[in-house]
Amino acid sequence: MTSKFVVMLIVLFLNGFVSLVYAQTDDVPKVRIAVSANFYGPIKAMAPSLENACECSLSFTVGASGALAVQFAHGAPYDLFLSADKDKPEWLYQQGLTTAKPVTYAIGKLVLLDKYRSNLRFEDLAKPVQTLSGNPIKIAVANPKTAPYGVAAIEVIDRHTSHQQVQLVKGNNVMQAMQFFTTGAVDQAIVSASLVVAQPIYRDMAAEVPRSAYTALAQQAVVNISGQTELAEKLLAILLSAPMQETLSTLGYFPVQGEGI
């Protein structure tokens, strides 16, 4: 099968969502994916390989997992849901909306970002620098009400800081939390490692958050019982394959193999 890739980018700033379409010629079936904000960079990077392997084209709707799950439950035309946690896919499964139980496809990783320091350490979380003059440190996180990475970030802050030290700035999702940092609106941010991998300019400002500082971010997926089930299940199996998991380990995630999750 031969086809030409046409890349279209449609950005819709509505309720924190971004819709992105990788479109091929009309004779190629399309898999519609709802993907958590943290995982968009990796899935975009892997899209050509995934499309070739499944002989399909991919389209994405990107947002916070909680909001995407609600859309899924209300009939949004998603074939595959790549969540940032376990809870939302499990809820959809319990509603009878998926073809099978949720499957873990990646283990998320958190990083701390600081705009004032180089050679950053995790121990610098919420520590003042001279330029802050004793003011609370502004830390960007994803909204914990809808974003699992926000829940994990708040867990880190609760365990390792005094709330008097911190002023939280919440983004609709982890991508917006990262945007608050890159535009200088905050002093620090706790976001997914994948966002820093995708923007190497910020690597010197980042420190990995120890895995012991937050509950494991097992990211799970489900296939919509009303969608392109066969293609979506094939695509998910490809994502779980050893080569793709090895690729994920270079993109800011712990691979699923050996995790026992």
C-alpha positions in Angstrom: 0.0 0.0 0.0 1.4 3.4 -1.0 0.2 6.7 0.4 1.3 10.3 0.9 1.4 11.9 4.3 -0.3 15.2 4.6 0.1 16.8 8.0 -2.6 19.1 9.2 -2.5 21.0 12.5 -5.8 22.2 13.9 -5.5 24.0 17.2 -8.6 24.5 19.2 -8.1 26.3 22.5 -11.4 25.2 24.0 -11.6 23.8 27.5 -7.9 23.1 27.4 -8.1 20.8 24.4 -6.0 20.5 21.3 -7.1 18.6 18.2 -4.4 17.3 15.9 -4.8 15.3 12.7 -2.4 13.2 10.8 -4.3 12.5 7.6 -3.4 10.2 4.8 -5.2 9.5 1.5 -8.8 8.6 1.8 -8.3 4.9 1.2 -6.5 4.4 4.5 -8.7 3.8 7.6 -8.3 6.3 10.4 -8.0 5.6 14.1 -9.2 8.4 16.4 -7.2 8.7 19.6 -8.0 10.6 22.7 -4.6 11.2 24.3 -3.6 12.7 27.7 -1.6 15.9 27.3 1.6 14.4 28.6 1.7 11.7 26.0 1.1 13.8 22.9 4.8 14.4 22.2 5.7 10.7 22.3 2.7 9.6 20.3 3.4 12.3 17.7 7.0 11.1 17.4 6.0 7.5 17.0 3.1 8.3 14.7 4.8 7.5 11.4 6.0 4.1 12.7 2.6 3.3 14.2 0.8 4.2 11.0 3.0 2.1 8.9 2.7 -0.9 11.2 -1.1 -0.8 11.5 -1.7 0.5 7.9 -3.9 3.3 9.2 -3.8 7.0 9.8 -4.1 8.6 13.2 -6.0 11.6 14.5 -5.6 13.0 18.0 -7.6 14.9 20.5 -5.3 16.1 23.4 -6.4 17.2 26.8 -6.7 16.3 30.5 -7.6 12.7 31.1 -10.6 13.4 33.2 -12.2 15.7 30.6 -11.4 13.2 27.8 -13.0 10.3 29.8 -16.2 12.3 30.2 -16.3 13.0 26.4 -15.6 9.3 25.7 -18.5 8.3 28.0 -20.8 10.8 26.3 -20.2 9.4 22.9 -17.3 11.3 21.5 -16.0 9.4 18.4 -12.8 8.1 19.9 -11.5 4.6 19.0 -8.7 4.5 21.5 -8.2 6.3 24.8 -4.6 6.8 26.1 -5.1 8.1 29.7 -2.5 9.4 32.1 -3.8 7.1 34.9 -5.7 4.0 35.8 -8.9 5.4 37.2 -10.5 6.9 34.1 -10.0 3.8 31.9 -11.3 1.6 34.7 -14.4 3.8 35.0 -15.1 3.5 31.3 -14.6 -0.2 31.5 -17.1 -0.5 34.4 -19.6 1.5 32.3 -19.4 -1.2 29.7 -18.0 1.2 27.1 -14.7 -0.7 26.3 -13.8 -3.9 24.6 -11.7 -5.2 27.4 -10.1 -4.3 30.8 -7.6 -1.4 30.7 -4.0 -2.1 29.8 -0.9 -0.2 31.0 1.0 1.2 28.1 3.6 3.4 29.9 4.8 4.5 33.3 4.9 8.2 33.7 7.9 10.2 35.1 7.8 13.6 36.8 10.4 16.4 36.6 10.9 19.6 38.5 11.8 22.7 36.5 13.3 25.9 38.0 14.0 29.1 36.0 16.6 30.5 38.3 19.0 27.5 38.8 21.3 25.4 36.7 22.4 22.1 38.0 19.0 21.8 39.6 18.4 19.1 42.3 15.0 17.8 43.5 16.0 19.1 46.9 15.6 22.6 45.5 11.8 22.2 45.3 10.2 25.3 46.8 13.5 26.7 48.0 13.8 30.5 47.7 16.5 32.2 45.8 17.7 35.8 46.5 15.6 37.3 43.6 12.4 36.1 45.1 12.8 38.3 48.2 10.8 36.0 50.5 7.7 35.8 48.4 5.9 32.4 48.0 7.4 30.4 45.1 5.0 30.1 42.2 4.8 26.4 41.1 2.9 25.4 38.0 1.1 22.1 38.0 -1.7 20.5 36.0 -5.2 20.8 37.6 -5.5 17.8 39.9 -9.3 17.7 39.4 -8.9 16.5 35.8 -5.2 15.7 35.3 -3.4 12.7 36.9 0.0 14.5 36.6 -1.5 17.3 38.6 -2.5 14.8 41.3 1.0 13.4 41.4 2.5 16.9 41.5 0.3 17.9 44.4 1.4 14.7 46.2 5.0 15.7 45.7 4.4 19.2 47.0 2.4 17.9 50.0 5.2 15.5 51.0 8.1 17.8 50.5 7.1 21.4 51.1 5.3 23.7 53.5 2.3 25.2 51.8 3.3 28.6 53.2 6.2 28.4 50.8 4.2 27.7 47.7 1.7 29.5 45.4 0.1 27.0 43.1 -0.6 28.0 39.5 -2.9 25.3 37.8 -3.1 24.6 34.1 -5.9 22.9 32.4 -3.5 20.1 31.7 0.2 19.4 32.0 0.9 21.1 28.6 -0.5 24.3 29.9 1.5 24.0 33.2 4.6 23.7 31.1 3.5 26.8 29.1 3.3 28.8 32.3 6.9 27.9 33.0 8.2 28.5 29.5 6.6 32.0 29.4 8.1 32.9 32.8 4.8 33.2 34.6 6.0 30.9 37.4 9.3 30.1 39.3 9.0 26.3 39.2 6.9 23.6 37.6 6.3 19.9 38.1 5.4 18.3 34.8 5.9 15.2 32.8 9.4 14.3 31.8 8.2 13.9 28.2 7.6 17.6 27.8 11.2 18.4 28.7 12.5 15.7 26.4 10.5 17.3 23.6 12.0 20.8 24.4 15.8 20.2 25.1 16.4 23.8 25.8 14.9 23.3 29.2 16.9 20.2 30.2 19.5 22.1 32.1 16.6 23.6 34.2 15.2 20.2 35.1 15.7 17.6 37.8 14.0 14.2 37.9 11.5 13.8 40.8 12.4 10.5 42.7 9.9 7.7 42.0 9.4 7.4 45.8 8.0 10.9 46.0 4.7 10.1 44.2 2.4 7.2 43.5 3.4 5.4 40.3 1.8 6.9 37.2 0.6 3.8 35.4 -0.9 5.1 32.2 -3.6 2.9 30.9 -5.5 2.5 27.6 -8.9 1.2 26.5 -10.6 0.6 23.2 -14.0 2.0 22.5 -16.6 -0.8 22.0 -18.3 1.4 19.4 -15.3 2.4 17.4 -12.8 1.0 15.0 -12.2 -1.8 17.5 -10.0 -4.1 15.4 -7.6 -1.4 14.2 -7.5 0.2 17.6 -6.7 -3.1 19.3 -4.0 -3.7 16.7 -2.5 -0.3 17.3 -2.5 -0.8 21.1 -0.7 -4.1 20.7 2.0 -2.4 18.5 2.4 0.3 21.2 3.0 -2.4 23.8 5.6 -4.2 21.7 9.2 -4.3 22.9 10.6 -1.9 20.2 7.9 0.7 21.0 8.5 0.4 24.7 12.2 0.8 24.2 11.4 4.0 22.3 9.2 5.2 25.1 12.1 4.8 27.5 14.0 7.5 25.6 11.0 9.9 25.5 10.5 10.4 29.3 8.8 7.2 30.5 9.5 4.0 32.3 8.7 1.1 30.0 6.0 -1.3 31.0 8.1 -4.4 30.8 9.2 -5.6 34.2 7.0 -3.2 36.2 4.4 -5.8 37.1 1.5 -3.4 36.6 
